Amino acid sequence: MEKLLPKRNPKSVFYFSCEELTSFRELGEVIDEYISFRNTYNISSSYIILDEITFVEDWYRAIKLRIDQGVFKNDVIVVSGSASLEILKQNEYFPGRRGKGKDIVFYPLGFPDYVRSLKNIDVVRKIFLG
């Protein structure tokens, strides 16, 4: 998002944390509200980022329905969550619905790898060798 916002209309980048949602219907309502909002501002292409999607039971139903309706034809949808295996299982519900997109899977990093990616230091060496 940090790289997208300076390059795009900020109204075309939508981030939502799904931690408080419980059903695909609630997720659908959130998505529909954003779609209505962006239509008001004549935004034809969006990045829709749905974080912690696995908190929402049957989340894929809200996404699949709108894909089939053509709602996301010019959009990029990013789903993420702590339960990455659950997200990968739902992948089977979207055959032929990727448009020009692709799946990108990021696996969790161990703490040393995480810190190394942020600071470019070897945490293990620093901790154990001083």
N, CA, C and O atoms as a DFTB+ gen file, in Angstrom:
520 C
 N C O
     1  1       0.828      -1.187       0.000
     2  2       0.000       0.000       0.000
     3  2       0.869       1.246       0.000
     4  3       0.539       2.245      -0.639
     5  1       1.961       1.181       0.708
     6  2       2.863       2.325       0.778
     7  2       3.370       2.726      -0.607
     8  3       3.551       3.910      -0.888
     9  1       3.597       1.737      -1.464
    10  2       4.082       2.025      -2.820
    11  2       2.945       2.393      -3.767
    12  3       3.154       3.125      -4.734
    13  1       1.751       1.893      -3.494
    14  2       0.614       2.185      -4.372
    15  2       0.082       3.604      -4.206
    16  3      -0.203       4.291      -5.188
    17  1      -0.044       4.026      -2.978
    18  2      -0.727       5.297      -2.715
    19  2      -0.107       6.507      -3.411
    20  3      -0.855       7.338      -3.924
    21  1       1.214       6.652      -3.457
    22  2       1.752       7.820      -4.166
    23  2       1.505       7.782      -5.678
    24  3       1.539       8.821      -6.336
    25  1       1.258       6.600      -6.225
    26  2       1.112       6.447      -7.673
    27  2      -0.339       6.481      -8.146
    28  3      -0.593       6.650      -9.338
    29  1      -1.278       6.325      -7.242
    30  2      -2.683       6.178      -7.627
    31  2      -3.560       7.153      -6.860
    32  3      -3.142       7.756      -5.871
    33  1      -4.776       7.289      -7.339
    34  2      -5.781       8.001      -6.567
    35  2      -5.987       7.213      -5.276
    36  3      -6.294       6.022      -5.341
    37  1      -5.832       7.826      -4.118
    38  2      -5.987       7.080      -2.855
    39  2      -7.345       6.392      -2.711
    40  3      -7.463       5.394      -2.000
    41  1      -8.360       6.918      -3.378
    42  2      -9.684       6.301      -3.311
    43  2      -9.736       4.981      -4.080
    44  3     -10.707       4.232      -3.966
    45  1      -8.691       4.695      -4.864
    46  2      -8.656       3.459      -5.637
    47  2      -7.892       2.345      -4.920
    48  3      -7.687       1.268      -5.480
    49  1      -7.472       2.607      -3.682
    50  2      -6.790       1.594      -2.873
    51  2      -7.627       1.381      -1.625
    52  3      -7.765       2.276      -0.790
    53  1      -8.184       0.181      -1.510
    54  2      -9.077      -0.134      -0.391
    55  2      -8.476      -1.248       0.448
    56  3      -8.232      -2.350      -0.043
    57  1      -8.242      -0.953       1.706
    58  2      -7.743      -1.950       2.667
    59  2      -8.814      -2.166       3.716
    60  3      -9.404      -1.215       4.229
    61  1      -9.060      -3.445       4.032
    62  2     -10.025      -3.750       5.090
    63  2      -9.546      -4.957       5.875
    64  3      -9.224      -5.994       5.295
    65  1      -9.498      -4.822       7.196
    66  2      -9.180      -5.952       8.061
    67  2     -10.474      -6.671       8.406
    68  3     -11.404      -6.071       8.946
    69  1     -10.528      -7.950       8.094
    70  2     -11.763      -8.732       8.244
    71  2     -11.900      -9.401       9.612
    72  3     -12.762     -10.261       9.790
    73  1     -11.079      -9.027      10.564
    74  2     -11.058      -9.703      11.858
    75  2     -12.397      -9.669      12.595
    76  3     -12.696     -10.584      13.363
    77  1     -13.193      -8.648      12.378
    78  2     -14.462      -8.557      13.107
    79  2     -15.648      -9.081      12.310
    80  3     -16.774      -9.076      12.807
    81  1     -15.416      -9.527      11.099
    82  2     -16.496     -10.092      10.295
    83  2     -16.630     -11.581      10.596
    84  3     -15.657     -12.239      10.967
    85  1     -17.826     -12.098      10.436
    86  2     -18.032     -13.527      10.689
    87  2     -18.581     -14.277       9.483
    88  3     -18.410     -15.492       9.386
    89  1     -19.233     -13.580       8.568
    90  2     -19.865     -14.299       7.470
    91  2     -19.531     -13.676       6.118
    92  3     -19.137     -12.513       6.028
    93  1     -19.697     -14.478       5.077
    94  2     -19.477     -13.981       3.722
    95  2     -20.472     -12.886       3.371
    96  3     -20.178     -12.032       2.535
    97  1     -21.633     -12.897       3.992
    98  2     -22.625     -11.847       3.722
    99  2     -22.121     -10.491       4.228
   100  3     -22.259      -9.475       3.547
   101  1     -21.536     -10.489       5.431
   102  2     -20.974      -9.241       5.956
   103  2     -19.837      -8.752       5.067
   104  3     -19.729      -7.557       4.793
   105  1     -18.998      -9.664       4.620
   106  2     -17.911      -9.303       3.714
   107  2     -18.478      -8.724       2.420
   108  3     -17.971      -7.726       1.908
   109  1     -19.518      -9.343       1.898
   110  2     -20.160      -8.835       0.688
   111  2     -20.679      -7.418       0.868
   112  3     -20.571      -6.596      -0.042
   113  1     -21.239      -7.128       2.029
   114  2     -21.735      -5.779       2.308
   115  2     -20.594      -4.764       2.319
   116  3     -20.732      -3.660       1.792
   117  1     -19.466      -5.142       2.923
   118  2     -18.302      -4.252       2.952
   119  2     -17.816      -3.980       1.532
   120  3     -17.561      -2.833       1.163
   121  1     -17.692      -5.029       0.750
   122  2     -17.230      -4.876      -0.635
   123  2     -18.205      -4.008      -1.430
   124  3     -17.786      -3.113      -2.164
   125  1     -19.495      -4.271      -1.287
   126  2     -20.499      -3.492      -2.017
   127  2     -20.448      -2.011      -1.639
   128  3     -20.628      -1.143      -2.494
   129  1     -20.206      -1.727      -0.367
   130  2     -20.091      -0.329       0.069
   131  2     -18.901       0.342      -0.604
   132  3     -18.998       1.482      -1.057
   133  1     -17.776      -0.370      -0.668
   134  2     -16.616       0.214      -1.341
   135  2     -16.892       0.410      -2.835
   136  3     -16.552       1.453      -3.394
   137  1     -17.504      -0.578      -3.479
   138  2     -17.803      -0.473      -4.908
   139  2     -18.717       0.730      -5.166
   140  3     -18.514       1.469      -6.129
   141  1     -19.701       0.922      -4.321
   142  2     -20.593       2.078      -4.445
   143  2     -19.812       3.382      -4.274
   144  3     -20.012       4.339      -5.023
   145  1     -18.924       3.405      -3.283
   146  2     -18.080       4.576      -3.026
   147  2     -17.228       4.905      -4.246
   148  3     -17.188       6.051      -4.695
   149  1     -16.551       3.900      -4.776
   150  2     -15.651       4.170      -5.907
   151  2     -16.435       4.563      -7.158
   152  3     -15.948       5.363      -7.958
   153  1     -17.634       4.020      -7.343
   154  2     -18.456       4.421      -8.485
   155  2     -18.851       5.887      -8.393
   156  3     -18.956       6.570      -9.411
   157  1     -19.069       6.367      -7.180
   158  2     -19.393       7.774      -6.960
   159  2     -18.275       8.677      -7.472
   160  3     -18.531       9.777      -7.962
   161  1     -17.035       8.205      -7.355
   162  2     -15.867       8.991      -7.773
   163  2     -15.321       8.569      -9.138
   164  3     -14.206       8.939      -9.506
   165  1     -16.108       7.796      -9.886
   166  2     -15.726       7.353     -11.238
   167  2     -14.357       6.664     -11.278
   168  3     -13.561       6.894     -12.188
   169  1     -14.102       5.835     -10.297
   170  2     -12.857       5.071     -10.247
   171  2     -13.119       3.747     -10.963
   172  3     -14.000       2.982     -10.570
   173  1     -12.353       3.487     -12.005
   174  2     -12.607       2.290     -12.810
   175  2     -11.726       1.099     -12.441
   176  3     -12.007      -0.027     -12.852
   177  1     -10.674       1.334     -11.678
   178  2      -9.745       0.266     -11.326
   179  2      -9.265       0.464      -9.899
   180  3      -8.873       1.564      -9.508
   181  1      -9.302      -0.620      -9.124
   182  2      -8.932      -0.531      -7.713
   183  2      -8.017      -1.663      -7.302
   184  3      -7.962      -2.717      -7.935
   185  1      -7.308      -1.415      -6.233
   186  2      -6.626      -2.470      -5.492
   187  2      -7.453      -2.686      -4.235
   188  3      -7.628      -1.772      -3.430
   189  1      -7.959      -3.901      -4.074
   190  2      -8.795      -4.246      -2.931
   191  2      -8.021      -5.248      -2.084
   192  3      -7.764      -6.373      -2.511
   193  1      -7.657      -4.827      -0.893
   194  2      -6.812      -5.641      -0.013
   195  2      -7.647      -6.058       1.192
   196  3      -8.073      -5.223       1.990
   197  1      -7.871      -7.345       1.306
   198  2      -8.674      -7.897       2.392
   199  2      -7.758      -8.708       3.297
   200  3      -7.330      -9.807       2.943
   201  1      -7.465      -8.158       4.457
   202  2      -6.534      -8.782       5.391
   203  2      -7.293      -9.659       6.388
   204  3      -8.452      -9.397       6.711
   205  1      -6.630     -10.679       6.858
   206  2      -7.198     -11.649       7.820
   207  2      -8.521     -12.224       7.308
   208  3      -9.502     -12.331       8.044
   209  1      -8.516     -12.583       6.049
   210  2      -9.717     -13.087       5.380
   211  2     -10.221     -14.391       5.997
   212  3     -11.415     -14.683       5.922
   213  1      -9.340     -15.173       6.600
   214  2      -9.766     -16.473       7.134
   215  2     -10.633     -16.359       8.380
   216  3     -11.163     -17.365       8.850
   217  1     -10.789     -15.160       8.923
   218  2     -11.737     -14.972      10.022
   219  2     -13.181     -15.072       9.521
   220  3     -14.100     -15.315      10.303
   221  1     -13.369     -14.884       8.217
   222  2     -14.707     -14.847       7.630
   223  2     -15.069     -16.231       7.098
   224  3     -14.409     -16.755       6.201
   225  1     -16.112     -16.806       7.656
   226  2     -16.555     -18.130       7.209
   227  2     -17.053     -18.055       5.771
   228  3     -17.861     -17.192       5.430
   229  1     -16.569     -18.959       4.935
   230  2     -16.954     -19.032       3.522
   231  2     -16.680     -17.734       2.756
   232  3     -17.452     -17.356       1.875
   233  1     -15.594     -17.062       3.089
   234  2     -15.245     -15.776       2.485
   235  2     -15.236     -15.825       0.964
   236  3     -15.622     -14.859       0.306
   237  1     -14.803     -16.929       0.414
   238  2     -14.669     -17.056      -1.041
   239  2     -15.998     -16.856      -1.753
   240  3     -16.016     -16.472      -2.922
   241  1     -17.116     -17.109      -1.069
   242  2     -18.427     -16.950      -1.702
   243  2     -18.696     -15.491      -2.078
   244  3     -19.254     -15.216      -3.140
   245  1     -18.302     -14.561      -1.212
   246  2     -18.514     -13.141      -1.499
   247  2     -17.657     -12.692      -2.678
   248  3     -18.097     -11.897      -3.508
   249  1     -16.440     -13.204      -2.746
   250  2     -15.527     -12.824      -3.828
   251  2     -15.977     -13.455      -5.146
   252  3     -16.069     -12.772      -6.166
   253  1     -16.256     -14.751      -5.121
   254  2     -16.620     -15.485      -6.335
   255  2     -17.873     -14.898      -6.990
   256  3     -17.908     -14.713      -8.207
   257  1     -18.888     -14.611      -6.198
   258  2     -20.127     -14.042      -6.737
   259  2     -19.845     -12.754      -7.507
   260  3     -20.351     -12.566      -8.613
   261  1     -19.040     -11.873      -6.924
   262  2     -18.767     -10.593      -7.561
   263  2     -17.844     -10.734      -8.776
   264  3     -17.938      -9.954      -9.724
   265  1     -16.963     -11.720      -8.744
   266  2     -16.153     -12.001      -9.937
   267  2     -17.078     -12.430     -11.070
   268  3     -16.973     -11.937     -12.193
   269  1     -17.984     -13.354     -10.762
   270  2     -18.911     -13.843     -11.783
   271  2     -19.819     -12.733     -12.316
   272  3     -20.246     -12.786     -13.470
   273  1     -20.116     -11.736     -11.490
   274  2     -20.946     -10.607     -11.914
   275  2     -20.148      -9.555     -12.686
   276  3     -20.729      -8.619     -13.236
   277  1     -18.826      -9.702     -12.729
   278  2     -17.980      -8.752     -13.449
   279  2     -17.621      -7.515     -12.655
   280  3     -17.103      -6.548     -13.214
   281  1     -17.886      -7.532     -11.370
   282  2     -17.615      -6.366     -10.529
   283  2     -16.130      -6.033     -10.480
   284  3     -15.763      -4.859     -10.424
   285  1     -15.267      -7.053     -10.500
   286  2     -13.830      -6.848     -10.323
   287  2     -13.036      -6.922     -11.626
   288  3     -11.835      -7.191     -11.588
   289  1     -13.662      -6.694     -12.760
   290  2     -12.982      -6.947     -14.043
   291  2     -11.716      -6.114     -14.240
   292  3     -10.827      -6.537     -14.979
   293  1     -11.604      -4.957     -13.612
   294  2     -10.412      -4.117     -13.757
   295  2      -9.628      -3.983     -12.450
   296  3      -8.790      -3.091     -12.318
   297  1      -9.891      -4.847     -11.506
   298  2      -9.319      -4.696     -10.173
   299  2      -8.257      -5.748      -9.871
   300  3      -8.158      -6.783     -10.530
   301  1      -7.482      -5.440      -8.862
   302  2      -6.556      -6.403      -8.277
   303  2      -7.063      -6.670      -6.875
   304  3      -7.265      -5.747      -6.086
   305  1      -7.268      -7.952      -6.570
   306  2      -7.741      -8.337      -5.247
   307  2      -6.623      -9.076      -4.540
   308  3      -6.046     -10.023      -5.074
   309  1      -6.326      -8.628      -3.327
   310  2      -5.303      -9.266      -2.505
   311  2      -5.988      -9.761      -1.244
   312  3      -6.597      -8.982      -0.510
   313  1      -5.885     -11.064      -0.995
   314  2      -6.394     -11.617       0.256
   315  2      -5.201     -12.131       1.044
   316  3      -4.288     -12.744       0.490
   317  1      -5.224     -11.875       2.330
   318  2      -4.126     -12.327       3.176
   319  2      -4.673     -12.726       4.530
   320  3      -5.795     -12.381       4.900
   321  1      -3.857     -13.456       5.254
   322  2      -4.262     -13.869       6.584
   323  2      -3.210     -14.726       7.239
   324  3      -2.280     -15.215       6.596
   325  1      -3.377     -14.894       8.523
   326  2      -2.423     -15.675       9.301
   327  2      -2.528     -17.163       8.997
   328  3      -1.538     -17.888       9.099
   329  1      -3.699     -17.616       8.631
   330  2      -3.917     -19.042       8.338
   331  2      -3.750     -19.263       6.836
   332  3      -4.726     -19.488       6.121
   333  1      -2.509     -19.197       6.367
   334  2      -2.254     -19.259       4.924
   335  2      -2.691     -20.578       4.305
   336  3      -3.070     -20.603       3.134
   337  1      -2.649     -21.665       5.050
   338  2      -3.104     -22.949       4.505
   339  2      -4.593     -22.915       4.201
   340  3      -5.039     -23.522       3.227
   341  1      -5.361     -22.218       5.016
   342  2      -6.797     -22.075       4.761
   343  2      -7.043     -21.303       3.469
   344  3      -7.932     -21.653       2.692
   345  1      -6.271     -20.272       3.244
   346  2      -6.426     -19.491       2.020
   347  2      -6.106     -20.358       0.809
   348  3      -6.820     -20.319      -0.193
   349  1      -5.041     -21.134       0.901
   350  2      -4.657     -21.992      -0.220
   351  2      -5.737     -23.018      -0.533
   352  3      -5.944     -23.355      -1.699
   353  1      -6.426     -23.518       0.483
   354  2      -7.510     -24.483       0.247
   355  2      -8.636     -23.859      -0.566
   356  3      -9.224     -24.520      -1.423
   357  1      -8.937     -22.596      -0.304
   358  2     -10.047     -21.922      -0.987
   359  2      -9.716     -21.612      -2.444
   360  3     -10.607     -21.298      -3.233
   361  1      -8.457     -21.699      -2.795
   362  2      -7.996     -21.455      -4.158
   363  2      -8.777     -22.287      -5.169
   364  3      -8.972     -21.857      -6.306
   365  1      -9.220     -23.462      -4.770
   366  2      -9.939     -24.372      -5.660
   367  2     -11.291     -23.821      -6.104
   368  3     -11.862     -24.302      -7.083
   369  1     -11.809     -22.819      -5.396
   370  2     -13.120     -22.265      -5.738
   371  2     -13.063     -21.234      -6.866
   372  3     -14.101     -20.716      -7.277
   373  1     -11.864     -20.932      -7.370
   374  2     -11.721     -19.879      -8.363
   375  2     -11.141     -20.358      -9.693
   376  3     -10.372     -19.615     -10.302
   377  1     -11.465     -21.544     -10.168
   378  2     -10.895     -21.958     -11.453
   379  2     -11.397     -21.056     -12.580
   380  3     -12.590     -20.771     -12.679
   381  1     -10.473     -20.615     -13.420
   382  2     -10.850     -19.775     -14.553
   383  2     -11.272     -18.376     -14.186
   384  3     -11.802     -17.656     -15.033
   385  1     -11.053     -17.964     -12.945
   386  2     -11.502     -16.644     -12.507
   387  2     -10.337     -15.761     -12.091
   388  3     -10.475     -14.955     -11.171
   389  1      -9.221     -15.894     -12.732
   390  2      -8.052     -15.122     -12.357
   391  2      -7.820     -13.937     -13.297
   392  3      -6.967     -13.090     -13.030
   393  1      -8.567     -13.878     -14.378
   394  2      -8.355     -12.791     -15.331
   395  2      -6.918     -12.792     -15.811
   396  3      -6.395     -13.829     -16.220
   397  1      -6.289     -11.647     -15.764
   398  2      -4.888     -11.541     -16.160
   399  2      -3.969     -11.705     -14.959
   400  3      -2.752     -11.566     -15.074
   401  1      -4.555     -12.000     -13.815
   402  2      -3.782     -12.086     -12.587
   403  2      -3.153     -13.432     -12.350
   404  3      -3.224     -14.334     -13.185
   405  1      -2.543     -13.546     -11.206
   406  2      -1.896     -14.789     -10.815
   407  2      -1.906     -14.885      -9.303
   408  3      -2.135     -13.900      -8.600
   409  1      -1.657     -16.075      -8.823
   410  2      -1.555     -16.282      -7.383
   411  2      -0.114     -16.075      -6.962
   412  3       0.811     -16.579      -7.599
   413  1       0.066     -15.337      -5.894
   414  2       1.382     -15.173      -5.299
   415  2       1.250     -15.601      -3.850
   416  3       0.447     -15.043      -3.103
   417  1       2.032     -16.586      -3.453
   418  2       1.941     -17.117      -2.104
   419  2       3.194     -16.707      -1.329
   420  3       4.318     -16.975      -1.754
   421  1       2.983     -16.061      -0.200
   422  2       4.071     -15.711       0.697
   423  2       3.940     -16.585       1.935
   424  3       2.916     -16.556       2.617
   425  1       4.956     -17.344       2.217
   426  2       4.936     -18.182       3.407
   427  2       5.490     -17.395       4.585
   428  3       6.278     -16.466       4.409
   429  1       5.072     -17.775       5.790
   430  2       5.563     -17.051       6.975
   431  2       7.083     -17.155       7.099
   432  3       7.681     -18.169       6.741
   433  1       7.684     -16.100       7.605
   434  2       9.116     -16.079       7.846
   435  2       9.396     -16.359       9.312
   436  3       8.617     -15.972      10.184
   437  1      10.506     -17.032       9.583
   438  2      10.972     -17.151      10.955
   439  2      11.457     -15.789      11.421
   440  3      11.712     -14.908      10.599
   441  1      11.584     -15.608      12.710
   442  2      11.961     -14.303      13.251
   443  2      13.295     -13.795      12.697
   444  3      13.372     -12.633      12.297
   445  1      14.355     -14.624      12.657
   446  2      15.625     -14.114      12.103
   447  2      15.478     -13.645      10.650
   448  3      16.045     -12.621      10.270
   449  1      14.723     -14.387       9.843
   450  2      14.525     -13.979       8.447
   451  2      13.716     -12.686       8.357
   452  3      13.984     -11.833       7.510
   453  1      12.740     -12.553       9.225
   454  2      11.914     -11.346       9.250
   455  2      12.770     -10.121       9.559
   456  3      12.718      -9.121       8.843
   457  1      13.552     -10.207      10.622
   458  2      14.389      -9.072      11.013
   459  2      15.425      -8.784       9.932
   460  3      15.702      -7.625       9.624
   461  1      15.992      -9.836       9.361
   462  2      16.977      -9.654       8.300
   463  2      16.345      -8.914       7.111
   464  3      16.996      -8.082       6.479
   465  1      15.102      -9.213       6.818
   466  2      14.445      -8.544       5.698
   467  2      14.194      -7.067       5.996
   468  3      14.149      -6.246       5.080
   469  1      14.031      -6.729       7.271
   470  2      13.795      -5.330       7.642
   471  2      15.083      -4.533       7.781
   472  3      15.173      -3.397       7.318
   473  1      16.055      -5.124       8.409
   474  2      17.272      -4.405       8.756
   475  2      18.491      -4.845       7.959
   476  3      19.543      -4.210       8.027
   477  1      18.352      -5.936       7.202
   478  2      19.460      -6.477       6.434
   479  2      20.646      -6.837       7.324
   480  3      21.796      -6.554       6.985
   481  1      20.356      -7.465       8.468
   482  2      21.411      -7.931       9.362
   483  2      21.198      -9.401       9.653
   484  3      20.086      -9.913       9.527
   485  1      22.241     -10.065      10.033
   486  2      22.135     -11.475      10.390
   487  2      21.904     -11.552      11.894
   488  3      22.848     -11.462      12.679
   489  1      20.643     -11.720      12.291
   490  2      20.254     -11.707      13.697
   491  2      20.956     -12.809      14.482
   492  3      21.436     -12.576      15.592
   493  1      21.015     -13.985      13.918
   494  2      21.631     -15.102      14.632
   495  2      23.081     -14.774      14.954
   496  3      23.514     -14.969      16.090
   497  1      23.833     -14.285      13.992
   498  2      25.230     -13.942      14.227
   499  2      25.351     -12.845      15.269
   500  3      26.218     -12.907      16.140
   501  1      24.504     -11.860      15.187
   502  2      24.564     -10.728      16.120
   503  2      24.270     -11.174      17.550
   504  3      24.938     -10.742      18.489
   505  1      23.269     -12.040      17.714
   506  2      22.885     -12.494      19.055
   507  2      23.952     -13.412      19.638
   508  3      24.362     -13.234      20.785
   509  1      24.404     -14.390      18.859
   510  2      25.274     -15.407      19.405
   511  2      26.751     -15.082      19.313
   512  3      27.540     -15.612      20.096
   513  1      27.150     -14.233      18.388
   514  2      28.566     -13.940      18.218
   515  2      28.913     -12.502      18.657
   516  3      30.080     -12.113      18.696
   517  1      27.906     -11.760      18.972
   518  2      28.133     -10.406      19.445
   519  2      28.298      -9.498      18.333
   520  3      28.501      -8.302      18.538
